[in-house]
Amino acid sequence: MLVRFLSFALIASILTACGILKKDMNFAQNPVVAHRGAWKAKSLPENSIASLKQAISMGCHGSEFDVRMTADDSLVINHDPHYNKLLIEKSTYAELEKFELANGEKLPTLSEYIIAGITNNQKTQLVCELKPSGLGKARATEIVKKVLATFKELKAEKYVTYISFDYDMLKTIHQLNPNVTTQYLNGDKSPEEIKSAGLTGIDYHFKVFQDNPGWIEEAKKTGITLNAWTVNDPRLMDFFITNNFDFITTNEPEKLLAIYQKSKQK
């Protein structure tokens, strides 16, 4: 653990000396969040560093990715609980990294992903989804602490917003650092409930907003940010743009950017 901590500290000091880390962030003025990076148009692996860099090069406001923890406490980027038929929470990172992504990348660790995401990036937020643990609440709390520590060690806290389906994980994040931004994903809490818990946003499936249209105005009145996922239909994109959503998460960031830019010209 000491060696790992020192390596994080060394990387952070190098990045700071090179001027890669910025004190203040001015993220791109659009609502586009690339879901698992901008992967679809160029057939890149989801959650790969290549898809992250593509989202940054496009000027998306945010790029979303998923974090899980291995049996030996390594944080890795992968959406599903299994990677190459191995259960991530029951496998070591050494076992997992033997299998490459489709573009030849190895399975990224969180620290590698953060470094790629903050290098030459002045506009794209890192939208970090913490996946719930199947090993109980104590393990989930360990994941939260380790993720927060990793962003802090790499001096990347200004880049990140945290999202999760696990309400307790988000509340733990808020307890440990009330200054970070958090968005709840599960769609079963009103904006008022989210505000009362100290969280800062809702990031719900688009159908939740169709079924609960009153939550849109409630969120705006209570100062809760609005995000909708996963919005790939141009008609839905228009709807959420027209309703002034703060963020719209999509597998089609190129399409959403074009529609958003066209809406600003009207």
N, C-alpha and C positions, 0 to 999 in steps of 0.2 A: 504493500500500500504506500509506503514512504517513497519508493522509486516512482510509482505512478504519479503521486502528488508532485514530486519534484519535476517530473517530465512535463506535467501540465503547467507548472509555474514557469519553467524555462520557455516553453512555447509561447505563453502569454507575454513574457518579457520581450521576446524576439519580435512578436507581432506589434507590440506597442512601440518598440524602438524603430521599427520600419514604417511607422505611421499608418498601419493598416486599420487599427482600431480608432474609432471616432468617439469623441465625448458626447456629441449630440447627433441624433439621427433624424433625418427628414425623409420619411418613406415616400415612395411614389404616390402621387395624388390620383390614384384610381382605386376601385374596390376589389381588384382582381387578386384572388388567392389561388395559386396553382396547386391542385390537389395531388399530393405526393410528387411535387415538382411538375415541370412542363415536359411530360414524357410522351404524350400520345402522338403528336404531329410528327415527331422524328423517330418514333418507335424506340424510345429509350426505356430502360428498366424503371419501373416505378420506385420511388424512394432512393434512387441512385444519386451519387454526387453529380453525374452528368445532367440529370433532370433538374437538380437544384440550380446548377450553373446556367442552364437554359432559361429557367424562370427569371434569374437575375439579369441575364443578358436582354431579355424581353422587356424588362422594366415593370414586372408585376409588383404590386404592393407587398404581397406575401407569397411564401412557398411553404406548404404544409408537409410534414413528415411524421412518421410514427416511431416511437421509442419503446423498446422492450429490454428486459435485463436477463442475462444468461445465468446458468447455474453457478458460474464463478464470478458473478457480479459485474460482468462487462455490459455496458449499455450499447445496444446495437439498433440500427435503423431497419425496421421491417414491419409491414402491416399485419401479416397473418401470424398466429401463434406458432406456426411451424415454418421452418426454412429447410427446403430440400428434404422434406419428410421428417425432419428432426424437430422435436418440441423445444423451442428456444429456452424456456425456463428450466428445462431439465438437461440442457446440453451446455458444454463449455464453448467459449469463443473459438478455441483451437479446433474443435470439432466442426464448427459452423463455417469457419473461414476457408476450409478446404474446397468449398463449392463456390465458384465464381457466379456473378450476375451475368445476364445475357450479353452484356457489352464487354465482359472481361474484367470489370471491377470486382474487388473482393467485397464482402459484406461490410458496409461502413460501420465504424464505431461512432458513438455520438461525438466524441472529441474531434475525430476526423471530419465529420459532417459540419460541425460548427466552424472549424477552421476554414473549410472550403466556403462556407456561407458568409463569413465576415471578411474574406480576402477580396479586395477590389469591389466591395459592395457598399454602396452608399444609399440604396433606395429600397431594398427588398427585405421585409421582415421575415424572421424565422418563426414559423407557426408550429410549435412543438406539441404533438399529441402524445400524451402519456397513456399507454395501453393498460387497462386493468390487469391485475395479477390474478392468476388462478391459484396462487399459493397463500391467499389470506391477506388480511388488512395490514398485518405487521410487515409483510413483504412489500406491499404497496407503499407503505410509508418509507421503507428503505429506498425504493425506487425514486420517490419524490425527492428525498434528501440528496441522493446521489446525482440526480439530474440538475437540481438547483446548484449543487456544489460545482458541477462541471462547467455550467455557464459562468459561474462566478470566477472560477480559476482561470478561465480563458478570457475573462473581462468582456464577455459577450452579452451581459444581462440587458443592455439597451436594445438589443436586436430581437428579443424573444417575446412572444405571447404564448401562454400555455393553454391547451385545450384538452378535454377528456370527457369520456362517458361516465367516469367514476367521480361522483359528486364529492365523496370524502377525500379523494386525492387532491381535487381542486381546493377544498377547504383547508387541507393541510398546507398546500402551497401558500395560500393567503395567510395562514397563521405564521408560517416561517418567514415570509416576505410580503407584507401587505402592499408593497409598492409595485408589484408586477401585475400585468394584465392577464386575465383568465376568462375563458369562454367555456360554458357548459354545453355538451353535445346531445344529451339524451332526449331533450324535448318534453320533459314532464314537469318542468318548473316554470312558473310565471316569471316575468321580469321583476316583479316586486319581491318574489322569493329569492331570486338571484341577488338582488341588491341587498336584501336583509342579511344574506350570508357573507357579504363583503366581496362577492365576485363582480367582475366588470362587464361581462357580455354573455349573450346567448348565441350559439352557433348550431342551429337546428336544421334538420332535413326540411326541404322546401314545403313538403306536405304539411308539416306542423303549422307553418304560417298560413297555409290555405285553410286549415281547420280551425285556427285560432287567430283570425285577422286582427282582433283587438289587441293582441300582444305587440303588434308593431307600434301602435301609438303609445301603449303603456311603456314600452322600452324607451321610446324617445322622451317621454315625460319624466321618466325616472333616471335618465342618463345612462342606460344600459346599451352597450353597442350591439348592433344587429349583424349577424352573419347567416347565410343560408348555404346548405350543401345538399347534394352535389348537383349544381345547376348547369346543365349542358344544352337545354332547349333554348333557342333564341327568344321564344315568347316569354319564357320564365326569366331570362336575363333582362328583357325589357321591363318586366313587372318589378323586379327587385331594384333595378336602376331607377325607375320612376318613383318607387317608394323610398328612395334615398337610403338604401341599406349601406352600412359602413363598409361591409365586406361581402363578397360573393365567391364562394369556393367552387371551383370547376375543373373538370378534366379537359376543358377546351379553352385555355387562357387566351389563345390567339383570337378566337372568335369573340370572346367576351370583351377583350381589349378593343377590338374593332367596333363592336356595338356601342361600347361606352364612349369611345372617342367621337363616334357619329352623333350620339345623343348630346354631347357637349357643344356641337356645332349648330344645333337647332336654336 
